[in-house]
Amino acid sequence: MSLSQSKCKPEAKSGGDILVRPDRSSGEHDFQTDPSKYPLTMPTPKFDSRKQTAGEAQFIGDIPAMKGQLHAVFFKATVGSGEVKSIDTSKAEAAPGVVKWVLFWYFSNFAH
C-alpha cells in the first residue's frame, strides 16, 4: 500500500514509508565457488525454484482442509530450566474442539 498511497482511500493507506531501493540493487547474487572442489561447490538451481517462480508450486496453505482434520498447537515452557511438579490441563481439555493433549518432552542439552 505504501507504493500507491496517492491513489488509496485514507482509511486504506499504509503507515509505512515509501519503499526505496538502493541504486545498485539488481536482485542477483554472486556466489564464489571453487571449481577445484566441483561438484561439491558447483552452483545449482534450487530444486523447486522454477515451480515457485512460475506460481505452479503447491504449498501447505493451498491444500483445503479435510473433513475431521485435526490441528496441533505447541506451547513452550515459560521457565528456561526448572522442575515440573504438575501440569494442569483442565482448561485445555475444556476448550472447544480439543480432542486430546499430549506431553512432549525435549531435552536440548543431554548430559553424557
Secondary structure, 3 states (H helix, E strand, C coil): CHHHHHHCCHHHCCCCCCCCCCCCCCCCCCCCCCHHHCCCCCCCCCCCHHHHHHCCCCCHHHCCCCCCCCCCCCCCCCCCCCCCCCCCCHHHHHCCCCCCCCCCCCCCCCCC
